[in-house]
């Protein structure tokens, strides 16, 4: 439970707020390259600030305040020029640094023009996303997290607009126990209501509950702990029938990379094809842009098409009848977050032992906010170029030949390695997950099938 004051301290992200000052020490993804290519001038909102993102005709990115300082017209309807963005109203031209370059209807005197400068922030492209830094100088380096830059990765970006605070999504990253009922029993219930529930033992919705009941019948209990590292922590879990030497307890799984990136693994040396990040970017105090970033890593023998830019699709939370979509895994998460309210009232909650990782993240968040309030630098602010390439691959557990697998509910996630196969319900297993939303879903399925043939041939030769 948190007091109202503590809740405000952790959740608010506007300028001048403690949480907002922390968030302004990081680079944030604010848009996708695919969208900006379709239309080179876009209105964006990030950390409670209304801004305009543009790419001028020379290819340079700019991120500036929304309003032209002349007559306050929105620059989101501006015109990209060879250098900079021109206001549509009277033609004032601003470069990516916010400096006014031209005032065509004024006298030729440079004095007025040179005195006009608008708010501007650095912007960079990486991995098909446009990133921005809204904090103080000196500007830190943009960390090149692994999946954004990995060679041969086939990328897809799926987004959702959430009507709730970013922390509700982030707390879920540390909540391992939610998978049983949110992705098991709720999934079953939704399919049952639609007349689609099957007894397929390999389907996520059934396998999750089967594993849960097997452990319950044996009176097996599960405890959790954070395993801290330089970037955040991995999630440790231990069943009461396991030794404390278990890698799930000593190494953990699915790293949380502060402030809000969730990775799946550890993955170095892991033969899984499907790899992804999840992150919820704070638009403002009550809205979040949630992104699932897929990077499929197929065997070398599988022909992977060239991607000029990863495609992006934004999916709704509700169907055409206004009902929540509940028949795939990520959708179930998002409903739970949104239905906590715009900003969850944590003064009313009652936490249990299974919430230890949620508490750990809150404590980590508070400690980093405190550091900034003390005038110090928080974690994961990079200034050494030698440390920015795939830094999370140095997390303990990534270096071994047998990385941690999702062993707590193993059968519940095995379907992800069989996305291309038909479930007992008549649909492919990929359709039980957010991957079904990928613009190139059918191509991904075909590459999964090709990978199965490659591995079968490898097994024969072995």
C-alpha positions in Angstrom: 0.0 0.0 0.0 1.2 3.5 -0.8 0.0 6.8 0.6 -1.6 9.3 -1.9 1.6 11.4 -1.7 3.8 8.4 -2.4 1.6 7.4 -5.3 1.9 10.9 -6.8 5.6 10.8 -6.4 5.9 7.6 -8.5 3.3 8.2 -11.1 3.4 11.8 -12.3 5.6 12.5 -15.3 5.0 16.2 -16.1 7.7 18.9 -16.1 8.9 19.7 -12.6 7.4 16.6 -11.0 9.8 14.2 -9.3 8.9 11.3 -11.6 8.9 13.6 -14.6 12.4 14.8 -13.8 13.6 11.2 -13.6 12.0 10.3 -16.9 13.7 13.3 -18.6 17.1 11.6 -18.0 16.3 8.9 -20.6 15.7 8.6 -24.3 12.1 7.6 -25.1 10.6 6.1 -28.2 7.9 8.6 -29.4 6.9 7.4 -32.9 7.7 4.9 -35.5 9.8 5.5 -38.6 7.1 3.7 -40.7 4.5 6.3 -39.7 6.9 9.3 -40.2 7.7 8.0 -43.7 4.0 8.1 -44.6 3.7 11.7 -43.3 6.8 13.6 -42.4 5.1 16.0 -39.9 3.4 14.5 -36.8 2.0 15.8 -33.6 3.2 13.9 -30.6 2.7 14.0 -26.8 5.3 12.7 -24.4 5.8 13.3 -20.7 2.9 15.7 -20.7 4.4 17.9 -23.4 2.8 18.6 -26.7 5.4 18.6 -29.5 5.8 18.2 -33.3 8.1 15.7 -34.8 9.3 16.2 -38.4 11.8 15.0 -40.9 12.8 17.8 -43.3 13.6 17.2 -47.0 17.3 16.7 -46.3 16.3 13.8 -44.0 17.1 15.5 -40.7 14.8 14.8 -37.7 13.4 17.6 -35.6 11.3 17.7 -32.4 10.0 21.1 -31.4 7.2 22.7 -29.4 3.8 22.5 -31.0 2.9 26.2 -31.2 4.5 28.7 -33.5 5.5 31.7 -31.3 4.2 34.2 -33.9 0.4 33.6 -33.8 0.3 30.3 -31.9 -0.7 28.2 -34.9 0.1 24.5 -34.5 3.3 23.5 -36.3 1.8 20.0 -36.8 0.3 21.4 -40.0 3.6 22.9 -41.0 5.6 22.3 -44.2 8.9 20.5 -44.2 11.5 22.3 -46.2 15.0 21.4 -47.3 16.1 22.6 -43.9 13.6 22.8 -41.1 9.8 23.2 -40.7 7.8 26.1 -42.0 4.7 27.4 -40.2 1.7 27.3 -42.6 0.3 30.6 -41.4 3.0 33.2 -42.1 5.9 31.1 -43.2 8.2 31.3 -40.3 10.9 28.6 -40.7 12.5 26.8 -37.8 15.4 24.3 -37.8 15.8 21.2 -35.7 17.5 23.2 -33.0 14.4 25.5 -32.7 16.2 28.5 -34.2 14.1 30.7 -36.5 15.7 30.8 -39.9 13.2 32.9 -41.9 10.4 35.4 -41.4 9.4 36.0 -45.0 6.8 38.7 -44.4 9.0 40.8 -42.1 11.7 43.3 -43.0 15.1 42.0 -44.1 16.6 42.8 -40.7 18.0 39.7 -39.0 17.6 41.1 -35.5 14.1 39.9 -34.9 14.6 36.6 -36.5 17.7 35.8 -34.6 16.0 36.5 -31.3 13.3 33.9 -31.9 14.0 30.4 -30.8 11.5 27.7 -29.8 11.8 24.7 -27.6 13.5 21.8 -29.3 14.7 18.4 -28.3 17.2 15.9 -29.8 15.7 13.0 -31.8 17.3 9.9 -33.4 16.1 6.8 -35.2 16.9 3.3 -34.0 15.3 0.0 -34.8 12.4 1.5 -36.7 11.5 3.8 -33.8 12.1 7.5 -33.3 13.7 8.3 -30.0 13.7 11.7 -28.1 15.5 13.1 -25.1 13.7 15.8 -23.2 16.2 16.3 -20.3 19.0 18.6 -19.4 22.4 18.8 -21.0 24.8 17.1 -21.5 22.7 14.7 -23.6 23.4 11.1 -22.8 24.1 8.5 -25.5 21.2 6.5 -26.9 21.7 2.9 -25.7 21.6 0.3 -28.5 19.6 -2.4 -26.7 20.0 -5.7 -28.4 16.8 -6.4 -30.3 16.8 -2.9 -31.8 20.1 -3.5 -33.6 20.5 -7.3 -33.8 21.6 -8.6 -37.2 19.2 -10.8 -39.2 16.3 -9.9 -37.0 12.9 -9.8 -38.7 11.1 -7.0 -36.9 7.5 -6.1 -36.3 6.0 -3.4 -34.1 2.6 -3.6 -32.5 1.2 -0.7 -30.5 -1.8 0.1 -28.3 -3.0 3.3 -26.8 -3.8 2.8 -23.1 -6.1 5.1 -21.1 -4.0 4.7 -17.9 -0.8 5.6 -16.2 2.4 4.0 -17.3 3.2 2.5 -13.9 0.3 0.1 -14.1 1.8 -1.5 -17.2 5.3 -1.5 -15.6 4.2 -3.1 -12.4 2.8 -6.1 -14.4 6.4 -6.8 -15.6 7.3 -7.9 -12.1 4.1 -9.8 -11.4 4.9 -13.3 -12.4 1.8 -14.9 -10.7 -0.8 -13.0 -12.8 -0.2 -15.4 -15.7 -2.3 -18.2 -14.1 -5.6 -16.5 -14.0 -5.2 -13.6 -16.5 -3.8 -15.8 -19.3 -5.4 -19.0 -18.1 -8.8 -18.8 -16.5 -9.9 -15.5 -18.1 -8.7 -16.8 -21.5 -10.8 -20.0 -21.0 -13.8 -17.9 -19.9 -13.7 -15.6 -22.9 -13.4 -18.5 -25.4 -16.2 -20.4 -23.5 -18.6 -17.4 -23.9 -17.8 -17.3 -27.6 -18.3 -21.1 -28.0 -14.6 -21.5 -29.0 -13.1 -23.2 -25.9 -11.3 -26.5 -26.7 -9.7 -29.2 -24.6 -6.4 -28.7 -26.5 -3.7 -29.6 -23.8 -1.1 -27.5 -25.6 -3.1 -24.3 -25.9 -1.9 -21.5 -23.6 -5.3 -21.2 -21.9 -5.4 -24.9 -20.9 -1.7 -25.6 -20.3 -1.5 -22.7 -17.9 -4.3 -24.0 -15.7 -3.1 -27.6 -15.9 0.3 -26.6 -14.7 -1.3 -24.5 -11.9 -3.5 -27.4 -10.7 -0.7 -29.9 -10.8 1.4 -27.7 -8.5 -1.6 -27.0 -6.3 -2.4 -30.8 -6.0 1.2 -31.4 -4.9 0.9 -28.5 -2.4 3.8 -26.9 -4.2 4.2 -23.2 -3.3 6.1 -20.6 -5.3 8.1 -17.7 -4.0 9.7 -14.8 -5.9 12.6 -12.4 -5.5 14.4 -9.7 -7.6 17.9 -10.5 -8.7 19.4 -7.1 -9.2 21.9 -6.2 -11.9 23.4 -3.0 -13.2 20.4 -2.4 -15.5 17.5 -3.4 -13.2 16.7 -6.9 -12.2 15.7 -10.3 -13.4 12.7 -12.1 -11.8 13.7 -15.0 -9.6 11.1 -17.8 -8.8 11.4 -20.9 -6.8 9.0 -23.8 -6.3 9.0 -25.4 -3.0 10.0 -28.7 -4.6 13.1 -27.2 -6.2 16.6 -26.7 -4.9 17.8 -23.2 -4.3 20.5 -23.9 -6.8 17.9 -23.8 -9.6 18.7 -21.2 -12.3 15.2 -19.8 -11.9 16.3 -18.7 -8.4 20.0 -17.9 -8.9 19.8 -16.2 -12.4 16.1 -15.4 -12.9 14.3 -14.7 -16.1 12.8 -11.9 -18.3 15.0 -8.9 -17.3 13.4 -5.6 -16.3 15.6 -2.9 -17.8 14.9 0.4 -16.0 12.9 2.5 -16.4 10.3 0.5 -18.4 11.7 -2.1 -20.8 10.9 -5.7 -20.4 13.1 -8.3 -22.2 12.4 -12.0 -22.5 15.1 -14.5 -21.8 18.0 -14.3 -20.9 18.6 -15.1 -24.6 22.2 -15.3 -25.7 22.7 -18.7 -27.1 19.0 -19.4 -26.9 17.6 -21.2 -29.9 14.1 -19.6 -29.7 12.9 -17.8 -32.7 10.5 -15.4 -31.1 12.2 -12.6 -29.1 10.6 -9.4 -28.0 10.6 -6.3 -25.8 7.6 -4.7 -24.2 7.5 -1.1 -23.0 4.9 1.4 -22.0 5.9 5.0 -22.8 4.4 7.7 -20.6 2.4 10.0 -22.9 1.1 11.9 -19.9 -0.2 11.0 -16.4 -3.2 9.1 -17.7 -2.2 7.8 -21.1 0.5 5.3 -22.2 1.7 4.2 -25.6 2.3 0.5 -25.2 4.6 -1.3 -27.7 5.4 -4.9 -28.3 8.6 -5.0 -30.3 9.2 -8.3 -32.0 12.5 -9.5 -33.4 12.3 -13.0 -34.9 15.7 -14.7 -35.2 15.4 -17.5 -37.7 18.2 -20.1 -38.4 20.7 -19.0 -41.0 19.3 -21.4 -43.5 15.9 -19.7 -43.6 15.6 -16.9 -46.2 14.6 -13.7 -44.3 13.3 -10.9 -46.5 15.1 -7.5 -46.3 13.3 -4.9 -44.3 13.9 -1.2 -45.2 11.9 -0.3 -42.1 10.0 -2.4 -39.6 6.2 -2.2 -40.2 3.9 -0.8 -37.5 0.3 -1.5 -36.6 -1.8 0.0 -33.9 -4.5 -2.2 -32.5 -7.7 -1.3 -30.6 -8.5 -2.4 -27.0 -12.1 -3.0 -27.9 -14.1 -4.6 -30.7 -16.7 -3.1 -32.9 -19.3 -3.6 -30.2 -17.3 -1.8 -27.6 -16.3 -5.0 -25.8 -12.8 -5.6 -24.6 -10.8 -8.0 -26.9 -9.7 -10.8 -24.6 -8.7 -13.7 -26.8 -4.9 -13.1 -27.0 -2.3 -12.8 -24.2 -1.3 -9.1 -24.4 -4.9 -8.0 -24.7 -5.6 -9.6 -21.3 -2.8 -7.7 -19.7 -3.9 -4.4 -21.1 -7.5 -4.8 -19.9 -6.2 -5.5 -16.4 -4.1 -2.3 -16.5 -6.8 -0.1 -17.9 -9.4 -1.3 -15.5 -7.3 -0.2 -12.5 -8.4 3.3 -13.4 -6.5 6.2 -15.0 -4.1 6.2 -12.0 -4.5 3.2 -9.7 -5.3 4.2 -6.1 -2.6 2.3 -4.4 -3.7 3.6 -1.0 -6.5 1.1 -1.2 -4.6 -2.0 -2.3 -3.7 -5.0 -0.1 -0.5 -6.7 -1.2 0.5 -10.3 -0.5 3.7 -12.3 -0.6 3.3 -13.0 -4.3 3.6 -9.2 -4.9 7.3 -9.1 -3.8 8.5 -8.2 -7.3 5.9 -5.4 -7.7 7.2 -4.0 -4.4 10.8 -4.4 -5.6 10.1 -2.4 -8.8 8.4 0.4 -6.8 11.3 0.6 -4.4 13.7 0.7 -7.4 11.7 3.5 -9.0 11.6 5.5 -5.8 15.3 5.1 -5.3 16.1 6.5 -8.8 13.7 9.4 -8.4 15.4 10.2 -5.1 18.8 10.2 -6.8 17.6 12.8 -9.4 16.1 14.9 -6.6 19.5 14.8 -4.9 21.2 16.1 -8.1 22.7 12.7 -8.9 22.5 10.6 -12.1 20.1 7.5 -12.2 20.9 4.1 -13.6 21.0 3.3 -17.3 22.2 6.8 -18.3 25.0 6.0 -20.8 27.9 8.3 -21.6 30.6 5.8 -22.6 30.4 4.8 -26.3 32.0 1.4 -25.5 29.1 0.4 -23.3 26.0 1.1 -25.5 26.0 -1.8 -27.9 23.6 -4.6 -26.7 24.4 -3.9 -23.1 21.8 -6.3 -21.6 23.7 -9.2 -23.0 26.1 -8.8 -20.1 23.4 -9.6 -17.6 24.4 -12.8 -15.7 22.8 -15.8 -17.4 23.2 -14.6 -20.9 26.7 -16.0 -21.3 25.9 -19.7 -20.7 24.9 -22.3 -23.2 21.7 -23.1 -21.4 19.9 -19.9 -20.6 17.0 -19.7 -18.2 13.8 -20.9 -19.9 10.2 -20.0 -18.8 10.2 -23.0 -16.5 7.6 -21.9 -13.9 4.8 -22.7 -16.3 6.8 -24.4 -19.1 3.9 -26.0 -21.0 2.1 -22.6 -20.9 4.7 -21.0 -23.1 5.8 -23.9 -25.3 3.1 -23.0 -27.9 5.3 -20.0 -28.8 7.7 -22.3 -30.5 4.9 -23.8 -32.5 3.2 -20.7 -33.7 2.9 -22.2 -37.2 1.0 -25.3 -36.1 -2.8 -25.6 -35.9 -4.4 -25.8 -32.5 -7.3 -28.1 -31.7 -9.6 -25.1 -32.1 -8.8 -24.8 -35.8 -6.6 -21.7 -35.6 -2.8 -21.4 -35.4 -1.1 -21.1 -32.0 0.2 -17.7 -33.1 -3.3 -16.3 -32.9 -3.4 -16.8 -29.1 -0.7 -14.1 -28.8 0.0 -10.5 -29.8 2.0 -11.8 -32.8 -1.2 -12.4 -34.6 -1.4 -8.6 -35.0 1.9 -8.3 -36.9 1.5 -6.8 -40.3 3.6 -9.7 -41.7 1.9 -12.5 -39.7 1.5 -14.9 -42.7 5.1 -14.5 -43.7 6.3 -15.1 -40.1 4.2 -18.3 -40.1 5.9 -19.5 -43.3 9.4 -18.8 -41.9 8.5 -20.7 -38.7 7.6 -23.7 -41.0 10.9 -23.3 -42.9 12.8 -23.3 -39.6 11.1 -26.5 -38.5 12.3 -28.2 -41.7 15.8 -26.9 -41.1 15.9 -28.2 -37.6 14.5 -31.6 -38.6 17.3 -32.0 -41.2 19.8 -31.0 -38.5 18.4 -33.6 -36.2 18.7 -36.3 -38.9 22.3 -35.4 -39.5 23.0 -35.5 -35.8 
